[in-house]
Amino acid sequence: MMRFSIIFLCIIVYVTVADTIRVQEKLSAYDILEQYDFPVGLLPKGATDYKLNPNNGKFTAYLNQTCSFYIHSYELRYKSIIKGVISKDKLAKLNGVSVKVELVWLKIVEVTRISDELEFSVLGIASADFGVDNFFESPQCGCGFHCNNLQKIGL
């Protein structure tokens, strides 16, 4: 009888652990941004997967396509693979994101969060600051944050 009870208990424990593991889902690239104190809007909609090395912070996000859109007076372009090194409040060695300034495309190489501001650095020589609240939602490829306005006017 005792042997039967032990076997039954082992089966219950196994089923419970298996269900718990199955229920846990992999975090999204947007979840990872939030874990490092960044808003989800740093990545446009369409991130399909990511890789993160927690030992050195190497982070790669995969988009379902290349992507461009306007934010304020800036045109941004994202390649389908974005790479960088992520740590709390800092995305360094960024590769795959560019901004058009005048007629020239410049690589955004670093994003730093300082309180409620995000500082975007291009080529390490110039930067622009924007409020974090501008990035609480992810922009959509093609229309950025103004997709609903374009749908309302029939574009």
C-alpha positions in Angstrom: 0.0 0.0 0.0 2.8 2.4 0.9 4.5 1.6 -2.4 1.4 2.5 -4.3 1.0 5.8 -2.4 4.6 6.8 -3.3 4.1 5.9 -7.0 0.8 7.9 -7.0 2.5 10.9 -5.3 5.3 10.8 -7.9 2.8 10.8 -10.8 0.9 13.8 -9.3 4.2 15.7 -8.8 5.3 14.9 -12.4 2.0 16.0 -13.9 2.0 19.3 -11.9 5.6 20.2 -12.8 4.9 19.3 -16.5 1.8 21.5 -16.6 3.7 24.4 -14.9 6.6 24.2 -17.5 4.1 24.0 -20.4 2.2 27.1 -19.2 5.2 29.3 -18.9 5.7 31.1 -22.2 8.8 32.7 -23.6 8.9 36.4 -23.1 8.6 38.7 -26.1 11.3 41.2 -27.2 9.0 43.9 -25.8 9.0 42.2 -22.4 12.8 42.1 -22.5 12.9 45.9 -23.2 10.7 46.5 -20.2 12.8 44.3 -17.9 15.7 46.7 -18.7 13.6 49.8 -18.0 12.9 50.7 -21.6 9.4 51.3 -23.1 8.1 48.9 -25.7 7.9 51.6 -28.3 11.6 51.4 -29.0 10.8 48.5 -31.3 8.1 48.8 -33.9 5.2 46.3 -34.1 6.2 43.0 -35.7 9.0 41.7 -33.5 8.8 38.0 -34.1 11.6 36.7 -31.8 14.7 37.7 -29.9 17.9 36.3 -28.5 19.4 37.5 -25.2 22.7 36.5 -23.6 22.1 37.4 -19.9 25.8 37.1 -19.2 27.0 39.8 -21.6 23.8 41.6 -22.5 24.0 40.8 -26.2 20.5 41.3 -27.6 19.1 40.6 -31.0 15.5 41.3 -32.0 14.0 40.0 -35.2 11.3 41.9 -37.1 9.0 40.3 -39.7 10.3 42.9 -42.3 12.4 45.9 -42.7 10.5 48.9 -41.5 10.4 52.7 -41.8 8.1 55.4 -40.5 8.2 59.0 -39.2 8.3 60.2 -35.6 8.0 63.9 -35.3 10.1 65.2 -38.2 12.5 62.3 -38.2 12.3 59.3 -40.5 13.4 56.1 -38.9 14.4 52.8 -40.6 14.8 49.4 -38.9 16.4 46.5 -40.5 14.8 43.1 -40.0 17.6 42.2 -37.5 18.4 44.6 -34.7 21.5 44.0 -32.5 23.0 45.6 -29.5 24.1 45.2 -25.9 21.4 45.8 -23.4 21.8 46.7 -19.7 19.6 48.7 -17.3 18.8 52.0 -18.9 21.2 51.6 -21.8 21.2 50.0 -25.3 24.8 50.2 -26.6 26.6 49.1 -29.8 23.2 49.3 -31.6 23.1 48.1 -35.1 20.2 48.0 -37.5 18.4 51.3 -36.7 19.0 54.5 -38.7 17.5 58.0 -38.7 17.3 60.4 -41.7 18.6 63.9 -40.9 18.3 66.3 -43.8 19.3 64.1 -46.7 21.7 61.8 -44.8 20.9 58.5 -43.1 22.8 58.1 -39.8 23.1 55.1 -37.6 21.6 55.3 -34.1 24.3 53.6 -32.0 23.1 54.1 -28.5 19.9 54.7 -26.5 20.2 55.8 -22.9 17.3 56.3 -20.4 17.9 59.2 -18.0 14.9 59.5 -15.7 11.9 60.2 -18.0 14.0 61.0 -21.1 15.5 58.8 -23.8 18.7 60.0 -25.4 19.3 58.7 -28.9 23.0 59.0 -30.0 24.0 58.9 -33.6 27.6 57.9 -34.5 28.5 59.0 -30.9 28.8 62.6 -32.0 25.2 63.9 -31.8 22.1 63.1 -29.8 18.5 64.0 -29.4 16.3 63.6 -26.3 12.6 62.5 -26.2 10.3 61.9 -23.4 9.8 58.2 -22.5 6.0 58.8 -22.7 6.4 59.1 -26.5 7.3 55.4 -26.6 4.7 53.7 -24.5 3.2 52.1 -27.6 5.1 50.5 -30.5 5.0 52.3 -33.8 3.7 50.6 -36.9 5.7 50.2 -40.0 4.7 52.7 -42.6 2.7 55.0 -40.5 4.5 55.1 -37.1 2.2 56.3 -34.3 -0.4 58.0 -36.6 -2.0 54.9 -38.2 -5.4 55.6 -36.8 -5.4 59.2 -38.1 -4.5 57.9 -41.6 -7.4 55.4 -41.4 -9.8 58.0 -40.3 -9.0 60.3 -43.3 -9.0 57.4 -45.8 -5.3 57.0 -46.5 
